[in-house]
Amino acid sequence: MGELCQAEIAIIGAGPAGMAAAIRLTQAGIRPVVFDMGNAPGGQIYRQLDVPVIGETLSGTDYYRGRDLLGDFSRADIDYRPRSQVWWGQCESDGVSLGVVDAAGVSRWHVKRMLLATGSMERSWPFPGWQLPGSMQAGAAQILFKEGGLVPEASPVLAGSGPLLYLLAWQYCRAGCAPQRILDTTPASRYRLPLRYLRGAWQGRHYLVKGARMMLALKRAGVPIHHGVEALEATGKHRVERVHYYWRGHWHHQDTSLVLTHFGVVPEPQLGRAIGIPYDWHEGQQCFLPERNRSLQARTRVWVAGDGGGIGGALNAEREGRLAALSMLTIPTNDVADRKRERRRLEQRRATDLAVRPLLEAMFRLPSHWLSEQPDTTLVCRCECVSLGELRRAIEQGAAGPNQLKAFTRCGMGPCQGRECGESVTRLLSTVQALPPQEIGYYQVRPPVQALSLGELAATATDA
């Protein structure tokens, strides 16, 4: 791998959590190295904000709120390394070893402490036809919107559940490309839940008011919204031509060339699992979350902050980044009391940020029976074209866990490395075996945790 590089602290990811942590560390006199897969800092939420291509009228105020954070990050003394992929990691007694691929090639690093700020990814939610060209995730569509100001040529159909669905629809309306309709799997009765979660509703009133205004704007724009959609299917000979949806006891059809789906986001798990961080199933967020203590530490010398530790939004990610940075500061100083006060303030504001989460999790809870009720022909692993029926037959033949299913069917062996199908496999086994997801577990993640070419892998060879 060439010369061994060393750093006091490494931060993986330059979204809100990674940027906030790096800024706080520089204020304490530490120059962290920040490895970021993006071309510029900002993460997904503030993507392209350094040179925005869409104005605040189209993006909304939350996007431009990150400008101050981005400015502080660019002015701080930080060893920022864009277009860098951490493909391997290993915890050791005196720190963490990392394998990094960037434009200069492959390098090996040893750091004394590390912060994972890898953020979240969209949850995959299989349905018939989701593998067809013309079926995309809403988050990918929003990336195109932020990076290039791109909108679909023809009005799309948006389907799924969660706030991002309505944000994208609202942005498209303002950009002159109103969706044909929104197929919301959330029952209409769920939108009355704020009456039962009064404290959370009050603490998160900003989010609720914002969502209500978006829905009102969409209705005024004439976009039909169907709440309580129970099933979804995309059909077409070579690409999406029509969407079928089961709503109010009947199947309905809509001609379209583009369906954008969203079923919430989950923490990006690969590097954390690869270095041995334990993960637990969180019933509210319906996914695995890394175990962290009050200081956001997950292992000796390893911290996790932001949505990679549990979905909480951009503001919460910033606060967690600063909290993790404070916890990572081990050098004795004269401002211990000031740091304690800073920590208390951050923890109080973080508690306020997260007070609305139980309400949002209850409102946008996905149907537990969704996968088990799909036809056998539904692809679960799109990379290796493994169907639900093949997985069921493999379970009948004795595959008792996710790793055995992988060995039996190649499910999870494709380019995404199980990111797309891992949670679905856990859910399926949980249903068939009548066991909680925590007992089923998840794939064993091994390096490389990012796509690596054979040439890059060969470059990692050493004489030793």
Secondary structure as GFF3:
##gff-version 3
##sequence-region A 1 464
A	DSSP	beta_strand	4	12	.	.	.	ID=ss1
A	DSSP	alpha_helix	16	27	.	.	.	ID=ss2
A	DSSP	beta_strand	33	35	.	.	.	ID=ss3
A	DSSP	alpha_helix	56	59	.	.	.	ID=ss4
A	DSSP	alpha_helix	61	64	.	.	.	ID=ss5
A	DSSP	alpha_helix	67	75	.	.	.	ID=ss6
A	DSSP	beta_strand	79	81	.	.	.	ID=ss7
A	DSSP	beta_strand	85	92	.	.	.	ID=ss8
A	DSSP	beta_strand	95	102	.	.	.	ID=ss9
A	DSSP	beta_strand	105	116	.	.	.	ID=ss10
A	DSSP	beta_strand	120	122	.	.	.	ID=ss11
A	DSSP	beta_strand	135	137	.	.	.	ID=ss12
A	DSSP	alpha_helix	138	148	.	.	.	ID=ss13
A	DSSP	beta_strand	157	161	.	.	.	ID=ss14
A	DSSP	alpha_helix	163	174	.	.	.	ID=ss15
A	DSSP	beta_strand	181	184	.	.	.	ID=ss16
A	DSSP	three_ten_helix	188	195	.	.	.	ID=ss17
A	DSSP	alpha_helix	198	203	.	.	.	ID=ss18
A	DSSP	alpha_helix	205	220	.	.	.	ID=ss19
A	DSSP	beta_strand	225	227	.	.	.	ID=ss20
A	DSSP	beta_strand	231	235	.	.	.	ID=ss21
A	DSSP	beta_strand	242	247	.	.	.	ID=ss22
A	DSSP	beta_strand	250	255	.	.	.	ID=ss23
A	DSSP	beta_strand	259	263	.	.	.	ID=ss24
A	DSSP	beta_strand	265	267	.	.	.	ID=ss25
A	DSSP	alpha_helix	270	274	.	.	.	ID=ss26
A	DSSP	beta_strand	279	282	.	.	.	ID=ss27
A	DSSP	beta_strand	287	290	.	.	.	ID=ss28
A	DSSP	beta_strand	297	299	.	.	.	ID=ss29
A	DSSP	beta_strand	302	304	.	.	.	ID=ss30
A	DSSP	three_ten_helix	306	309	.	.	.	ID=ss31
A	DSSP	alpha_helix	314	328	.	.	.	ID=ss32
A	DSSP	alpha_helix	336	354	.	.	.	ID=ss33
A	DSSP	alpha_helix	357	363	.	.	.	ID=ss34
A	DSSP	three_ten_helix	371	373	.	.	.	ID=ss35
A	DSSP	beta_strand	379	381	.	.	.	ID=ss36
A	DSSP	beta_strand	386	387	.	.	.	ID=ss37
A	DSSP	alpha_helix	388	396	.	.	.	ID=ss38
A	DSSP	alpha_helix	402	409	.	.	.	ID=ss39
A	DSSP	alpha_helix	422	433	.	.	.	ID=ss40
A	DSSP	alpha_helix	437	440	.	.	.	ID=ss41
A	DSSP	alpha_helix	454	458	.	.	.	ID=ss42
###
